[in-house]
Amino acid sequence: MKTNTDLAKAIYRDKISEQERRVREMALECHAAITNTSVSVSLEDCPTIWDGIMCWPSTPSGILRSLPCPGYIVGFNNPQNFASKQCTTEGEWFISSTTNTTWTNYSQCYNDRTTNVVVKFPDIENASLIAQYVPIAKAVSHVGYGVSLATLIVAFCIFATFKRLRCPRNKLHMHLFVSFMLRAFLTLLKDSLFVRGIGLPSDFTVQDGDSYYVHNNQFSWQCKLIVSLWQYFIMANYSWILMEGLYLHNLIFFSVFSDTSSIALYVVLGWGLPVLFVVPWVFLRAFLEDTLCWTTNENSYYFQLIKGPTTASILVNLILFINIVRVLLSKLQASICEETRRFRYRRWAKSTLVLVPLFGVHYVVFLTISYLGIKGKVELIWLFIDQLFASFQGFFVAILYCLLNGEVRTELAKKWRRLSWGSRGTDHRASLPLNSLQPPAKRSYLGTVFNRRRRRFRSHENGYKRGSTACTET
């Protein structure tokens, strides 16, 4: 799935493209100088060398060579200072015992503890096009998460307020709503606090109106905590979508389950399963890949602890969805009446569409495109649609499974009538004549019979109002 980290990658790649271009130019010039040099170099001198940032000319042994700090490196904000490189008495450039490579002292080229961080991201075609539309995609996702968060809070409060709605099925919905709310909240919090999706403002220094990164191992623990919680709640959201699918599947296929059965096991699995994968991922990042704010994944194998279980939950939900739809269709085809069958086909299609956001079936399409590695304009379209569905899914779930629910609407209507009559009950009773406050007279026998027949007729009418003729079903 596309995340806000992917958006940050596209923006960041565009930011450092100028620096990379200058570094390549300087490297070519240095290699050309090494190849075409006509000056004889003593065997006791250190040879000309390119260290990845600067070109160091041949230097006599035992000399500390100093050169002005390069101005083309982002974060090197002290061009008046000098970088240095030691040529040892053996005629070799100093080699660091830590990295086992030649080492250059650039500590005087930046203030305090700040330095440039160069991260190699995968190539993205049409980077300028993506950079142009990325802000639009992010704005859409922010609106979607905001709308979803507000709607989910309303839906959760409705289920929590009315005791008649607190059945196990709705309690399961409440946990699903909470997972969507926490995912939306952490996403909005991360996007509002992080600079370019990389880290907190305290992890950056501002120079000439732009932000530069601090050293890798000096990113704050607060930003890593936010990213860890963000990953957990994303996984918890997928986990609860899976729990909803399992619960519905068990209600349909296993008679031992009922709508009054306990949901304790689902609660434990829904919130506990993500812990089994996020905690090991945190330890791997802390000890083996503690780079930046853990918003990038240089080692894709570590990220499989997050992506693998998420993919598995999507595929399991797809299987459950297909099985449930198959059973609903088989029951539909048992009808021998063409008129009833046509009506039930419409109900089956409606039920199928309602199940799509609950089971997250649309994620299968995005997952397939993700693994195919499609680039260019197709990637841009997919990125936009993915952000749209991911951010608004909580809104659709709250609408379909709470606000449009018949039981919920009935309880809200009752509450509204009680509030309406309660607010004007005193004035209404005070305005009535004294005899109107007496108990009403008993209805006549004919009136009672008429009302009973009218209710019976309405019940039959409601049963067949969608068909022109009565149908016999087997």
C-alpha positions as CSV (number, residue, x, y, z in Angstrom):
1,M,0.0,0.0,0.0
2,K,1.0,3.5,-0.6
3,T,1.7,5.5,2.5
4,N,2.6,9.1,3.3
5,T,6.2,7.9,3.4
6,D,6.1,7.2,-0.3
7,L,4.9,10.7,-0.9
8,A,7.8,12.1,1.2
9,K,10.2,10.0,-0.9
10,A,9.1,11.7,-4.2
11,I,9.4,15.1,-2.7
12,Y,12.8,14.4,-1.1
13,R,14.2,12.9,-4.3
14,D,13.3,16.1,-6.1
15,K,15.0,18.2,-3.4
16,I,18.4,16.4,-3.5
17,S,18.5,16.0,-7.3
18,E,20.6,19.2,-7.7
19,Q,23.1,18.0,-5.1
20,E,23.4,14.6,-6.8
21,R,24.0,16.3,-10.1
22,R,26.8,18.5,-8.7
23,V,28.4,15.4,-7.0
24,R,28.4,13.5,-10.3
25,E,30.0,16.4,-12.1
26,M,32.7,16.7,-9.4
27,A,33.3,12.9,-9.5
28,L,33.7,12.9,-13.3
29,E,36.2,15.8,-13.1
30,C,38.2,14.0,-10.4
31,H,38.3,10.8,-12.3
32,A,39.4,12.7,-15.4
33,A,42.2,14.4,-13.4
34,I,43.3,11.0,-12.1
35,T,43.4,9.5,-15.6
36,N,44.9,12.4,-17.5
37,T,47.4,13.7,-14.9
38,S,50.9,14.4,-16.4
39,V,52.5,15.3,-13.1
40,S,54.7,12.6,-11.7
41,V,53.7,11.4,-8.2
42,S,56.2,10.1,-5.8
43,L,55.7,6.6,-4.4
44,E,55.8,8.2,-1.0
45,D,52.9,10.5,-1.7
46,C,49.2,9.8,-1.3
47,P,47.5,9.6,-4.7
48,T,44.6,11.7,-5.9
49,I,41.4,10.3,-4.6
50,W,37.6,10.8,-4.8
51,D,36.0,10.3,-1.4
52,G,32.4,10.5,-2.5
53,I,32.1,14.3,-1.8
54,M,35.4,16.0,-2.8
55,C,38.4,15.3,-4.9
56,W,41.6,15.3,-2.9
57,P,44.8,15.9,-4.9
58,S,48.1,13.9,-4.3
59,T,49.6,14.9,-1.0
60,P,53.1,14.3,0.5
61,S,53.3,11.6,3.2
62,G,52.8,12.8,6.8
63,I,50.8,15.9,5.7
64,L,47.3,16.9,6.8
65,R,45.6,18.2,3.6
66,S,42.9,20.9,4.0
67,L,40.4,22.1,1.4
68,P,37.5,24.5,1.7
69,C,34.2,23.0,2.6
70,P,32.1,22.2,-0.6
71,G,29.2,24.5,-1.1
72,Y,27.2,22.0,-3.1
73,I,26.4,19.7,-0.2
74,V,23.1,20.4,1.5
75,G,23.8,21.0,5.2
76,F,27.4,22.2,4.8
77,N,26.7,25.7,6.0
78,N,30.2,26.8,6.8
79,P,31.9,27.3,3.4
80,Q,34.6,29.5,5.1
81,N,35.8,26.5,7.1
82,F,38.0,23.6,5.9
83,A,37.7,19.9,5.5
84,S,40.8,17.8,6.2
85,K,42.3,14.5,5.2
86,Q,45.4,12.9,6.6
87,C,48.1,11.4,4.5
88,T,50.0,8.9,6.7
89,T,53.8,8.5,6.8
90,E,53.4,5.3,4.8
91,G,52.1,7.3,1.8
92,E,48.4,6.1,2.3
93,W,45.3,8.0,3.1
94,F,44.1,7.4,6.7
95,I,41.7,4.5,7.0
96,S,39.0,4.4,9.6
97,S,39.0,1.2,11.7
98,T,35.2,1.5,12.0
99,T,34.3,1.6,8.3
100,N,37.5,0.1,7.0
101,T,37.6,2.9,4.3
102,T,39.4,6.2,3.9
103,W,38.1,8.8,6.2
104,T,37.7,12.6,5.7
105,N,37.0,15.1,8.5
106,Y,34.0,17.2,7.5
107,S,33.1,18.2,11.1
108,Q,34.0,21.9,10.5
109,C,31.7,22.2,7.6
110,Y,28.5,22.2,9.6
111,N,27.2,23.8,12.8
112,D,27.0,21.8,16.0
113,R,25.7,18.3,15.3
114,T,24.0,18.9,12.0
115,T,25.0,17.2,8.8
116,N,23.5,16.1,5.5
117,V,21.8,12.8,5.1
118,V,21.8,11.3,1.6
119,V,19.2,8.6,1.2
120,K,19.0,6.6,-2.0
121,F,15.4,6.1,-3.0
122,P,14.2,4.0,-5.8
123,D,13.9,5.7,-9.2
124,I,10.5,7.2,-9.8
125,E,9.5,8.1,-13.3
126,N,8.0,11.5,-14.0
127,A,9.2,12.8,-10.7
128,S,8.3,16.3,-11.5
129,L,4.7,15.2,-12.4
130,I,4.4,13.3,-9.1
131,A,5.8,16.2,-7.2
132,Q,3.2,18.4,-8.8
133,Y,0.2,16.2,-7.8
134,V,1.5,14.8,-4.5
135,P,0.3,17.9,-2.5
136,I,-3.2,17.3,-4.0
137,A,-3.2,13.7,-3.0
138,K,-2.1,14.6,0.5
139,A,-4.8,17.3,0.8
140,V,-7.4,14.7,-0.3
141,S,-6.2,12.2,2.2
142,H,-6.2,14.8,5.0
143,V,-9.8,15.8,4.2
144,G,-10.8,12.1,4.1
145,Y,-9.2,11.3,7.4
146,G,-10.7,14.3,9.0
147,V,-14.2,13.5,7.7
148,S,-13.8,9.9,8.7
149,L,-12.6,10.8,12.2
150,A,-15.6,13.1,12.8
151,T,-18.1,10.6,11.5
152,L,-16.6,7.7,13.4
153,I,-16.7,9.6,16.7
154,V,-20.4,10.3,16.1
155,A,-21.1,6.6,15.3
156,F,-19.1,5.4,18.3
157,C,-21.0,7.8,20.7
158,I,-24.4,6.5,19.3
159,F,-23.5,2.9,20.0
160,A,-22.1,3.8,23.4
161,T,-25.2,5.9,24.4
162,F,-28.1,3.5,23.6
163,K,-28.1,0.3,25.7
164,R,-30.4,-1.4,23.3
165,L,-27.7,-1.2,20.6
166,R,-25.0,-2.9,22.7
167,C,-25.2,-6.3,21.2
168,P,-22.0,-8.3,20.5
169,R,-22.2,-7.4,16.8
170,N,-22.3,-3.7,17.5
171,K,-19.6,-3.9,20.2
172,L,-17.4,-5.5,17.5
173,H,-18.3,-2.5,15.2
174,M,-17.2,-0.2,18.0
175,H,-13.7,-1.7,18.2
176,L,-13.5,-1.4,14.4
177,F,-14.5,2.3,14.7
178,V,-11.8,2.9,17.3
179,S,-9.1,1.3,15.0
180,F,-10.2,3.6,12.2
181,M,-10.2,6.6,14.5
182,L,-6.7,5.9,15.9
183,R,-5.3,5.3,12.4
184,A,-6.8,8.6,11.2
185,F,-5.6,10.5,14.2
186,L,-2.0,9.2,14.1
187,T,-1.8,9.8,10.3
188,L,-3.0,13.4,10.7
189,L,-0.7,13.9,13.7
190,K,2.3,12.5,11.9
191,D,1.7,14.6,8.8
192,S,1.2,17.8,10.8
193,L,4.3,17.3,13.0
194,F,6.8,15.8,10.5
195,V,8.8,17.8,8.1
196,R,8.5,16.4,4.6
197,G,7.4,13.1,6.2
198,I,10.9,12.5,7.4
199,G,11.2,13.7,11.0
200,L,10.2,16.2,13.7
201,P,11.2,19.9,13.4
202,S,13.6,19.3,16.3
203,D,15.5,16.8,14.1
204,F,16.2,19.5,11.5
205,T,18.1,22.8,11.2
206,V,17.0,25.6,9.0
207,Q,19.5,27.4,6.8
208,D,18.6,30.0,4.2
209,G,14.9,29.2,4.6
210,D,15.3,25.5,4.0
211,S,15.5,22.5,6.3
212,Y,18.5,20.2,6.6
213,Y,18.8,16.9,8.4
214,V,20.7,16.1,11.5
215,H,23.0,13.1,11.6
216,N,21.3,9.6,11.3
217,N,21.8,8.4,14.8
218,Q,20.7,11.6,16.4
219,F,17.0,11.6,15.4
220,S,14.9,11.9,18.5
221,W,13.1,9.0,20.1
222,Q,9.8,10.9,20.0
223,C,9.6,10.7,16.3
224,K,10.4,7.0,16.3
225,L,7.7,6.5,18.9
226,I,5.2,8.3,16.7
227,V,6.1,6.2,13.7
228,S,5.9,2.9,15.7
229,L,2.4,3.8,17.0
230,W,1.4,4.8,13.5
231,Q,2.5,1.4,12.1
232,Y,0.8,-0.4,15.0
233,F,-2.6,1.3,14.5
234,I,-2.4,0.7,10.7
235,M,-1.9,-3.0,11.4
236,A,-4.6,-2.9,14.1
237,N,-7.0,-1.5,11.6
238,Y,-6.4,-4.3,9.1
239,S,-6.6,-6.8,12.0
240,W,-10.0,-5.5,13.0
241,I,-11.3,-5.6,9.4
242,L,-10.2,-9.3,9.5
243,M,-12.0,-9.8,12.9
244,E,-15.2,-8.4,11.4
245,G,-14.9,-10.8,8.5
246,L,-14.3,-13.8,10.7
247,Y,-17.2,-12.9,13.0
248,L,-19.7,-12.6,10.1
249,H,-18.3,-15.8,8.5
250,N,-18.7,-17.8,11.8
251,L,-22.3,-16.5,12.2
252,I,-23.2,-17.8,8.8
253,F,-21.3,-21.1,8.7
254,F,-21.2,-22.4,12.3
255,S,-24.3,-22.9,14.3
256,V,-22.3,-22.9,17.6
257,F,-21.9,-19.1,17.1
258,S,-24.7,-16.7,17.5
259,D,-25.1,-12.9,17.7
260,T,-25.2,-13.2,21.5
261,S,-21.9,-15.1,21.8
262,S,-18.9,-13.6,23.5
263,I,-16.5,-11.4,21.4
264,A,-13.6,-11.6,23.9
265,L,-11.5,-13.8,21.6
266,Y,-12.0,-11.3,18.8
267,V,-11.0,-8.4,21.0
268,V,-7.8,-10.2,22.1
269,L,-6.8,-11.1,18.5
270,G,-7.8,-7.8,17.0
271,W,-5.6,-5.7,19.3
272,G,-3.0,-8.4,20.1
273,L,-2.0,-9.8,16.7
274,P,-0.4,-6.5,15.6
275,V,1.8,-6.4,18.7
276,L,3.4,-9.8,17.7
277,F,4.8,-8.1,14.5
278,V,5.3,-4.5,15.4
279,V,7.4,-5.2,18.5
280,P,10.0,-7.3,16.6
281,W,10.0,-4.7,13.9
282,V,10.8,-2.0,16.5
283,F,13.7,-4.1,17.8
284,L,15.1,-4.7,14.3
285,R,15.0,-1.0,13.5
286,A,16.5,0.0,16.9
287,F,19.5,-2.4,16.7
288,L,20.0,-3.1,13.0
289,E,18.6,-0.2,11.0
290,D,18.3,2.8,13.2
291,T,18.2,5.4,10.4
292,L,16.3,8.7,10.3
293,C,12.9,8.4,12.0
294,W,12.2,4.9,10.7
295,T,10.1,6.5,8.0
296,T,12.3,4.9,5.3
297,N,12.9,1.2,4.7
298,E,16.4,0.7,3.2
299,N,16.3,-3.0,4.1
300,S,13.0,-4.3,2.7
301,Y,13.3,-7.6,4.6
302,Y,12.7,-5.9,7.9
303,F,9.6,-4.1,6.6
304,Q,8.1,-7.5,5.6
305,L,7.3,-7.9,9.3
306,I,4.7,-5.2,8.7
307,K,3.8,-5.7,5.1
308,G,3.6,-9.5,5.2
309,P,0.9,-9.9,7.9
310,T,-1.1,-7.0,6.3
311,T,-1.0,-8.7,2.9
312,A,-2.1,-12.0,4.5
313,S,-5.0,-10.4,6.3
314,I,-6.2,-8.9,3.0
315,L,-6.1,-12.2,1.2
316,V,-7.8,-14.1,4.1
317,N,-10.6,-11.5,4.0
318,L,-10.9,-11.9,0.3
319,I,-11.5,-15.7,0.7
320,L,-14.1,-15.1,3.4
321,F,-15.8,-12.5,1.3
322,I,-16.0,-14.8,-1.7
323,N,-17.3,-17.6,0.4
324,I,-20.1,-15.5,2.0
325,V,-21.1,-14.1,-1.3
326,R,-21.3,-17.6,-2.8
327,V,-23.6,-18.8,0.0
328,L,-25.9,-15.8,-0.4
329,L,-26.1,-16.4,-4.1
330,S,-26.9,-20.1,-3.7
331,K,-29.7,-19.2,-1.3
332,L,-31.0,-16.7,-3.8
333,Q,-31.1,-19.2,-6.6
334,A,-33.2,-21.6,-4.5
335,S,-36.2,-19.4,-5.3
336,I,-38.6,-20.8,-8.0
337,C,-40.4,-17.5,-8.6
338,E,-38.9,-15.3,-11.3
339,E,-40.3,-12.1,-9.8
340,T,-39.0,-12.9,-6.3
341,R,-35.6,-14.0,-7.7
342,R,-35.2,-10.7,-9.6
343,F,-36.0,-8.8,-6.5
344,R,-33.5,-10.9,-4.5
345,Y,-30.8,-10.4,-7.1
346,R,-31.0,-6.7,-6.3
347,R,-30.8,-7.3,-2.6
348,W,-27.8,-9.7,-3.2
349,A,-26.0,-7.0,-5.2
350,K,-26.8,-4.4,-2.5
351,S,-25.5,-6.8,0.3
352,T,-22.3,-7.5,-1.7
353,L,-21.6,-3.8,-2.1
354,V,-22.2,-3.2,1.6
355,L,-19.7,-6.0,2.5
356,V,-16.9,-4.5,0.3
357,P,-15.8,-1.8,2.8
358,L,-16.2,-4.1,5.7
359,F,-13.9,-6.7,4.3
360,G,-11.6,-4.2,2.6
361,V,-11.9,-6.1,-0.7
362,H,-10.8,-3.0,-2.7
363,Y,-7.3,-3.4,-1.0
364,V,-6.7,-6.5,-3.2
365,V,-6.6,-4.3,-6.3
366,F,-4.2,-1.8,-4.8
367,L,-2.1,-4.7,-3.4
368,T,-1.8,-6.2,-6.8
369,I,-0.7,-3.0,-8.4
370,S,1.8,-2.5,-5.6
371,Y,3.5,-5.8,-6.2
372,L,3.5,-5.3,-10.0
373,G,5.6,-2.2,-9.5
374,I,3.8,-0.1,-12.1
375,K,5.4,3.3,-12.6
376,G,4.7,6.6,-14.3
377,K,1.2,8.0,-14.8
378,V,-0.5,4.8,-13.8
379,E,1.4,4.9,-10.5
380,L,0.2,8.5,-10.0
381,I,-3.5,7.5,-10.6
382,W,-3.1,4.6,-8.3
383,L,-1.5,6.8,-5.6
384,F,-4.5,9.2,-5.7
385,I,-7.2,6.5,-5.7
386,D,-5.4,4.6,-2.9
387,Q,-5.2,7.7,-0.7
388,L,-8.8,8.5,-1.5
389,F,-10.1,5.0,-0.4
390,A,-7.8,4.6,2.5
391,S,-8.8,8.0,4.1
392,F,-12.6,7.7,3.4
393,Q,-13.0,4.1,4.3
394,G,-13.8,4.9,7.9
395,F,-16.5,7.3,6.8
396,F,-18.1,4.7,4.6
397,V,-18.0,2.1,7.4
398,A,-19.6,4.5,9.9
399,I,-22.3,5.5,7.5
400,L,-23.2,1.9,6.4
401,Y,-23.0,0.1,9.7
402,C,-24.3,2.8,12.1
403,L,-26.0,5.8,10.6
404,L,-28.0,3.8,8.0
405,N,-28.7,0.9,10.3
406,G,-32.4,0.4,10.9
407,E,-32.0,-0.3,14.6
408,V,-30.0,2.8,15.0
409,R,-32.4,5.0,13.1
410,T,-35.3,3.6,15.2
411,E,-33.6,4.4,18.5
412,L,-32.6,7.9,17.3
413,A,-36.3,8.5,16.2
414,K,-37.5,7.4,19.6
415,K,-35.0,9.6,21.4
416,W,-36.0,12.6,19.2
417,R,-39.7,12.1,19.9
418,R,-39.1,11.8,23.7
419,L,-37.0,15.0,23.6
420,S,-39.6,16.8,21.4
421,W,-42.5,15.9,23.6
422,G,-40.6,16.4,26.8
423,S,-39.6,20.0,25.9
424,R,-43.2,21.1,25.2
425,G,-45.2,18.7,27.4
426,T,-45.8,21.1,30.2
427,D,-47.0,23.9,28.0
428,H,-49.2,21.6,26.0
429,R,-50.9,20.1,29.1
430,A,-51.4,23.5,30.6
431,S,-53.2,24.7,27.4
432,L,-55.7,21.8,27.4
433,P,-59.2,22.1,29.0
434,L,-59.8,20.2,32.2
435,N,-62.0,17.6,30.6
436,S,-59.4,16.8,28.0
437,L,-57.1,15.6,30.7
438,Q,-59.5,12.8,31.6
439,P,-58.7,9.2,30.5
440,P,-60.0,8.5,26.9
441,A,-63.1,6.5,26.5
442,K,-62.8,2.9,25.4
443,R,-62.8,2.2,21.7
444,S,-65.8,0.5,20.2
445,Y,-65.7,-3.1,19.2
446,L,-66.0,-2.2,15.5
447,G,-63.2,0.3,15.8
448,T,-60.9,-2.3,17.4
449,V,-61.7,-4.9,14.7
450,F,-61.1,-2.3,12.0
451,N,-57.7,-1.3,13.4
452,R,-56.6,-5.0,13.7
453,R,-57.6,-5.7,10.0
454,R,-55.9,-2.5,8.9
455,R,-52.6,-3.6,10.6
456,R,-52.9,-7.1,9.2
457,F,-53.5,-5.7,5.7
458,R,-50.4,-3.4,6.0
459,S,-48.2,-6.3,7.1
460,H,-49.3,-8.3,4.0
461,E,-48.8,-5.3,1.8
462,N,-45.3,-4.8,3.1
463,G,-44.5,-8.4,2.4
464,Y,-45.4,-8.3,-1.2
465,K,-45.0,-4.7,-2.2
466,R,-41.9,-5.4,-4.4
467,G,-43.6,-8.1,-6.4
468,S,-46.7,-8.0,-8.6
469,T,-47.9,-11.5,-7.6
470,A,-47.4,-13.7,-4.6
471,C,-44.6,-16.2,-5.0
472,T,-44.2,-19.6,-3.4
473,E,-40.6,-20.4,-2.3
474,T,-39.0,-23.7,-1.5
